[in-house]
């Protein structure tokens, strides 16, 4: 079954949601990060030169649940 949990771009974290992942036998949905594309830094409104309060904006990988999937899903073949 297609899902982030079985995609080669998804990396799990030790965070679980209170619902069952349909692709598993009774396991909870697990949160992870999608590493399909490099993250883009989020720039807050009012930021000057890409900096907020003198600190550079940080880029983060998007956080996604294991039971989600996108149209660019690729199987994790080991």
N, C-alpha and C positions, 0 to 999 in steps of 0.2 A: 504494500500500500504506500502510495506517495505521501510523504510527510517530511518535515524538516529533520526529524530524528534519523531518517534514512538517507539524508542528502550529504554528499561529500563536503559541502561548504559549511555545514552546521557543526558547532562545537558546544557541547553540553556544559552546563553549570550546575552546581549543587543547590538548585532552587526548584521547588516543585509547586504546582498549583493544585487546588482541591477539586480536580475533575479527572476522570479516567481518559487516557489516550486510546482511541479506538484501534490504533495500529498495534497495540500490545495486549497481553493477557492480564488485565487488572492493574497495570502500572499507572501511576499518576503522570499527568502532563509535566514535562520537565522544561525549564527555561534554558535557553542557550543563546549563542550569538551567531549571526549569519556572516560568513566571511567570503561571500561571493564576489563582492566588489570592495575596494578600499573605502573606508569611511570618509565622509566629508565633514569638516569641522562645522559645528553649529555656531552661528554668530548671532548674538542677541541684538535686539534693536537698540540703537544708541551706542553700539560698539564703535570704537575708533581704530581704524587700521587693523581690524581683525582681533582686537584685544578688548577684554572686559575688565575694568578696574585695574588696568596695567598688566593683566595676565593674558597670555595668548589663549585663543579659543582651543578647546580640546576636541579631538575627533574620537568618536566611539563607534564600535561595531553595533549594528542594530540588534536589539534584544527581541527574540522571537520564541514562541512556544513550540514544543516538539510536534504538536498536531497540526500546525500550519504548513502551508507549502505554496510555492510560487510557480510561475510558468517556466522558470529556469532551473527547476529541480534536476539534479543529476544524482544517480544512485551512488551510494558509498560502497564501492567494491574493494574488498580487502584482499 
